[in-house]
Amino acid sequence: MSFTPDGQFPPRRPEGPNTGQRTPGGQYERAYQEGYRQGYDEGYHQAQIRSEGYEGESSRPRRGRRWVIAGVTVLALAGIAAGVMAYFEVPPFTDKGKSVSFGGGQASGDGKAGGAEQASNSKVLMPTGPAADFKNSMTLGDGTHVAVTTVTGKKSGFTGKVWVWAPKEYSDPKFAKSGFPVLISLPGGAGYPNNYWMGTDLGLQTSISKWYHEGKSKPFILVMPVLNPQPDDKGIYWDGSDIPGQPKMGTWLTEDVPDFTRANFRTIKSRDGWAFMGSSTGGFAGLKAVLKHPDKFKAVIASGPDIVPDSPLWKGYDKEKAENNPEVLAKQLIDKKGPDVYLAFQVGTAESNKNTLPNVQKFIATYGKGPVHTSLRVIEGGQHNAKTYVPNMGEGPIQFISKVMEGPVSE
């Protein structure tokens, strides 16, 4: 993961990449504690069941108690061992790496599902195929999966990993012909080789499910691609853009990743079903993507974002840099009088970059008019980290974008 043990990811500029990692000791301790709790509880319960016959025999009460103790001990130790091996992903105690099929209406050709042509006026786009080879990354408590695959973008030429998660409702038979909204979720920090939103420890997936059942959120499919083509360990980053002479990360995020999603999931044809979410560097990339392509994406949640591009790779390319500047793009959208976009910002008062909040406030004051609709959640005491941003998304930002988006929609 690209954030530190306390849940923080580093300021994008100028401190450089995050090098924090969990310690092996911390992993063993956590695994032991989880395994112990589960193993002891299950072991004690099973031992009680197995000893019921002895408890009724007055002639051998001590032997019965010894069997209870022995049973608890053996089963608890077995549970601890299983918990440790599952934590460290030792087969057969984990299903990580197993094939995952999200199923439900997979298509064999463009716009076709089950051999039937879709109606031209349908709001739903059935999976166009070909189906990706998904491998399970982790299984959540509700049985849903975070799966991963490697995608080679036909338009960008870039090859990178993409993690996906679909809410439980996606597999519900009553939604079998429904298209679901998509939230392309971008990380901060290095953004390579992993996207930290794929980890369940930050609670994004479970929060989406919770917020949906509370009436706050759409049941988004989460699509979590790598953000950069390589680590930014030398202070190099790509601003989620097509910088001349560099991998086309803008095309990757706004063309190839959506195409991949449409190939594998029941989605919504119009931009009313497409949004971005991102933190720090990912917040900037999502903000810029929506303003640059308002015909394709309707909304974004940008947490602790930069407002302007400032990668050193832009040197000598001022024109192209301006074409990827949210301030310039917002002004152009206002001048054109649309289409409407919805930008939900959230910023902590204890951000590591003290200019983050005033920069966002200035952007809203200057460009938050006409077709550019904005909201700002100021998180008192909030820091520049995912642990701050995820719970606060449910206190306004996720509702702000969900009100203007569609899904699930049926044919």
Salt bridges, closest charged atoms under 4 A:
GLU34 OE2 - ARG30 NE 3.06
GLU57 OE1 - ARG60 NH2 2.89
GLU89 OE1 - LYS96 NZ 3.12
ASP133 OD1 - LYS135 NZ 3.71
GLU169 OE2 - HIS213 NE2 2.94
ASP201 OD2 - ARG22 NH2 2.71
GLU214 OE2 - LYS210 NZ 2.81
GLU214 OE1 - LYS216 NZ 3.48
ASP239 OD1 - ARG12 NH2 2.03
ASP239 OD1 - ARG13 NH2 3.50
GLU255 OE1 - LYS155 NZ 3.11
GLU255 OE2 - LYS296 NZ 2.13
ASP259 OD2 - LYS155 NZ 3.15
ASP259 OD1 - ARG262 NH2 2.68
ASP272 OD1 - LYS298 NZ 2.99
ASP306 OD2 - ARG12 NH1 2.56
ASP306 OD2 - ARG13 NH2 3.40
ASP310 OD1 - ARG13 NH2 2.61
GLU323 OE2 - LYS319 NZ 2.62
ASP335 OD2 - LYS331 NZ 3.10
ASP340 OD1 - HIS373 NE2 2.65
GLU351 OE1 - HIS384 ND1 2.57
GLU406 OE2 - LYS123 NZ 3.54
